[in-house]
Amino acid sequence: MRAAELAGRDAGTQAFVTYADPPPEFSAGPLSGVAVGVKDIVRVDGMPTGGGSALPPEALAGPQATVVSRLLAAGAYVAGKTVTAEFAILAPGPTRNPHNPAHTPGGSSSGSAAAVAAGLVPLAVGTQTVGSMIRPAAYCGVVGFKPTFGRIPVDGVLPNAPSFDTLGLYAADVAGVAVAAGVVCDGWTDPGPPAPPVLGVPEGPYLEQASAEAREAFAGHVRALRDAGYEVRRVRVMADFEEVRRQLFTMNRYEAVRSHAPWFGKYGHLYREETVAVLREGEGITDAAYGAARAAREVFRERLAGAAHAAGVDVWVTPAATGPAPASLSTTGSSVMSLPWSHAGLPSVCLPAGRAGNGLPLGVQCVAGAGRDEALLAWSAGLAEVLRDL
């Protein structure tokens, strides 16, 4: 697809920031000739990186991200840079939901998810700090994969909160994500055909964050999985969910201020008000509060892993978002359904799972233990078969 053709097809969705013509020849490899959209906080040689901001691209320039180099070496080509919320934080970009342009595509990886959903590219790169991969996948009705924290190198990516920032992938199906994951993730191995997983439903205040409509739809998703032969166990976890939320945002805001130290002092007047508010909040967080939140996170990770082990759970299943995409372009929706799993650094996948009453997509989030990325995608292929026809 030529850049002009891509721009024409993208006019309604506004998923891309810049476009590139494909090279005359593609490298041989598992992704030979595959067009990829790359979130505009990920550096690509020869293309400006704007981070969804008004800052001059030369201020944000640097070496190409390893994830991009790995994709190119596997034969893919970068079709263009995709829209992101400003610096992958809160302020939304112009992208619209391909299923209904009056609704948000989610954020902050809005352009990447929407580009795949609209059929502009078969593969796209995004990032997740709290819920920026899984939520847009749910809103746009595509498969989104956030690997275990650290599984894909994040050099060449504009930082938000380095203790959480994780690169991820979008595709139309699990198979597409799995091929690309094998290219970009460190130490990827073939898990072989795994035994069916035991599924866990994390009951308690966390699950209650979803809307009544989302919980009702999720109950149907769980019934369908059980009817298909999966064992489902209900486990009460995260009774202190509000404290977990506080821990994450304490760390996130504190780190965001330090990530933007090279730019905010000089270009603060160009930042959008939503981003400024986040950074001002972070300025008020003490070193002691940050240290306490980090220590509490380690306890939370151990507790969550212990709960899964004690219950014999292989994969947690949850609503991927609090409901369908909101009817607004001034918000990217709530990240809360991804929050505890991002806090724990666990791999997660969003699988399309039917539609809400307004016709917009819904998704189921599947979360495995740390480092079990290969197994999670292998399991997800079977789970997706059950969920896609709902």
N, C-alpha and C positions, 0 to 999 in steps of 0.2 A: 504494500500500500504506500503510495507516494504521500509526501507531507501535505500537499494541497488537498488530496482526496481525504486524508485523515482529518484535516482541519474542517473540511466541509461536512463530514459526517459527525464531527464533534460539536457543531455549532449550537445545538440545543442542549447538550449535556454540560458543556464547558468543563470537561474533565482534565484537559491538557493546558499547560502553560506555554510550552514550546513544542515544536514538531521537528522531526529529522527525517530526511530521506534514507531509505535502507542502503547499505553499501552494495556495490555491484556483485560481490561474491560473499558467501557466508562460510564461516569455518565449519568443518565437519564436527559433529558432536550431537549429544542427545537433544539439544534445543536448536538445531540448525534451521535457520530461517524464521524462527519464532520472534514476533514483534513483542516488545516488552515496554510497558509504561513504568517510569521510575519516579517515585515521589520526590517533590522538589525540595527536600532537605538532604537528598543523597547526591553526592557529586558525580558528575559524568564528564569526562574529558571532552572539551569542545562545545559544551552546553552550559549556559549560565545557571547558577543556583541562587534562587531568590528566597527560598524558605517561606513563600507566601507572604512576603513582606515588601515594604517600600524601600528597604535598605539597598544600597548599590551592590550589585552582584560581586564586584571586585572585593568588597569587604568580607564576603562569605566564601571566597574562592579557596581552593586547596586541591590536594591530590585526589584522583578518582577513587571511589569507594571500592574495597575489595569485592563486595557483592556484585558490583557492576562488571568488574574484570572477570569474575568467574562466569557470569552469564555470557559475556562476549566470547570467552574461550570455549564455551560449550556450543557456540554457533548462533546464539541469539543476537538480535540487534535492538538498540534503544529507539523506539518509535518517537519518544518525546518524554518530557517531564510532566508529571501530573500534579494537579492542584493539591495543596495542603492547607489546613488551617495555619494561621500565622505561627511559624516556628513549631508546628505540631503541638500547639497548646490549646487554645479555645476559639479564637476569632475565626469564624468560618470564611472559606473562599466562595467563589461564585458557582461552584458545581451544583447541579441539580440532580435529584433522584431520577434515574431513567424510567422508573415505573410510574412516576407522577411528578412532573417538574415543580409542583408547588411544595413538595416535601424535601426535607434534607436527605442527602445521601449518607449522613453521618460524618464523623471526623475522628482524628485529623487526617486519616488517609482517604479522604473523600474522593479525590480524582482517580486514584488507583482502583478503588472498588467500583466506581461508576463506569470507568472505562471498560472494565471486564464485563460488567452487567450489560452495557450498551453494545457489546460486540466490537468495540474499537480495537482492542488487543486481546489475545488469549491469555496473557500473563501480565501481572503487574507486581511491583515491589512497593510495600508500605512499611510503616513502623508502628509499634505500639509501646506506649509508656504506661497507660492505664487501660484504655479500651479502644484504641485507635485502629486496630485491625479487625477485631471481632464484631464490633458494633456496625461499622460500614458494610461488612459482609452480610450481616443479618438484614440491614435496611435495604440493600441492593439485590439480595437474593443470589449471592455467589458463595463459593467456598473461600474461606479465609483461614490461613494457618499462621499462628504465632509460635515459633519454636521455643524450647527451653532458653531462658536468659543466657546469652553468651554463645549460643550455638552458631550464630552467623556473626563474623567480625563486623563491628560497627565503625571502623575507621572510615573516614570520608563522609560521615553522616553528621549533620549539625546536631549537637546534643540538646536534649531537653533535661532529663534527669538520668544521668548515667547509670544509676543503680537499677534502673528499670528499662531503659531504652532497648528495644528488641526489633530487629528487622523481621519482616514476614512476607508472605506471598498470597496473591489472589489468582484464582483460575475458575473456570466454569464448573470443574469437577475435581474430585479428590485425586484422580489419576494425573491430571495436569499439575497439581500442586506437588505431588510426590516426585515426579520427574525433576521438577525444578529444585525441590528440596535436596535431592541427591547431588545436585550441582553446587549449591551455595552453602550448605551446612557443613561444618567441620565434622570429619570422621563418620560420614554417613555409611551405614551398612544395610544390607538386605536382611530384614528380620525373618523372611520366610513366612509361610501362612501361619498366623498365630491362632491359638485357641480362642473361642469367643470370649469377650471380656465380661466380667461382672460389672454392672453399672450401678453407680451410687447417686441417689438424689439427696443433695445437702439441705435437709429441712431445717427451718429455724428462721431467724430474722434476716439472714441473707436472701433466702428465696422470696421472702415477703417484700423485697424491694421491687419485684416485678409487678406490673399492673394486673388487675383482676383478669383482663382479657388475655394477657400473656400467660398467666398461671393456668387459666382454663385450657388454652391451646397446648401448653406444656403437658398438662395432665393427659391430653389426647396423644401427644407424642410418646409419653411414657407407656401408655396402654398399647400403642402400636408396636413399640419395641418389645414389650413383654409378650404380646401375641405372636411376634416373630420368633420367639424362643429365647430372648435374652433374659438373664436373671437380673432383677432390679432390687436393690436393697435401699431402704430409706434410712438415712443416718443423720442424727441431729448433730450439727457442727456449728462453729462460729457463733456461739451465744453472745460473744462480745463483739459483734460485727461493727458496731459504731466505733469502738476503739481501734479496730483494724483499719477502718477508713481513716481515722485521725492519724494513725501511724504513717500510712502511705502518703497522705498529703503533706504531713510535716516534712518527710524526706523529699518528696517531689518538689515542693516550693523552695526549700532550702537549696537544693541542687540546681534548680532552674536559675536562680539568681547568679550563682557562680558560673553556670554555663554561658550566661549572657554578659558576663563581666567584660569580655573583649569588645563588645559592641554597644551595650546599653548606655554607657557614659557618653559616648560620642553621638550615637544615633537615636537616643531615647525619644526624641521628639517625633521620630518616624514610626514608632511602635503604636499599634492599635490599643485602645483603652482596655480591652479584655486582657491582653498580654501584660500591660503595665500593672494592672490590678494584681495579677498573679505574682509578678516580680516584687511589688511592694509588700505583698503578704509574706513572701519569702525573706525579705529583708528583716522582718520582725522575729524570725525564728532563731533562737540562740543555738550555739554549738552544743550546749548541754541537752537541749530538747531534741536536737537532731540525733545525737549519740544515743539517747534513751530510745528513740523510735527505731533506730537500727538494731539495737539489742532486742527490742520487743519483736521485731520482724523475725529474727532468728528463732525465737521461741514459738512464734506463730507457725513458721515453716515446719518445725519439728512436730508441733501439735497436729497440724493438718495431715502430714505424712503418717503420723501415728494413727489418726482416726481412719484413714484409708486402709492401712495395714490391718488394724483390728477388725474392721468390717469386711475385709476381703475384697475391697473395691479396686478395680483396675482403672475405670474411667468414671469420673464425675460427669453427670449430664445436667444441664441447666438451660433456662431460656438464654439466648445469646444477647438479648437486649430487654429492656423493661417493657417493650411493646413494639409495634411497627413504627416506621419513621415518622417523627412529628411533622405536622403541617406548618413548617416554618423554614425559612432560609437564614434566620438570625441565630439559630442554635444548631449544634450538631448532635443533640440528644444526650442522654445520660450514659456514662461509662461504668455505672455501678456493678453491673452483672459480671464484668471482667475484673473488677478491682481486686478481690482477694487472690485470684489466680495469678495476676500480674505481680502482686505483692510477694507471692511465694516463688515467682520466677518459673512457673510451670508451663509446659506446652499445651496449647489449646487450638481447637479447630471449630469454626462455625460451619454447620451444614444447613443448607436450605431445607425448610420444613413447613411447607404449605403457606397459606396466606391468612391475614387478619380479615376482619369483617369489612374493612375498607378496600380490600383487594391488594394491599401491599404485602411484601414478603415478610415471613418470620423465619427465625433460625434457631437451631439447637446448638448450644456450646458443649463441646466434649473436651475434658481436661484429664491428662494423664500425669503420672509421676515424673519428677525431674529426670531428664535424660532419656525418656521413653518416647521420643519423637517418632522414631521409625514404627514402633508398635502402634502408636496413636493413629498414624495415617493408615496403617494396614487395617486396623479395626474400623476406622472411619469409612472405608470403602463399603463395608457391609452395613453399617449404620445408615449411611446415606441412601442405600437402596430402599430401606424401610421408610425413611422420612421424606424422600423426594416426591412421593405420590400423594402425600396427605393434603 
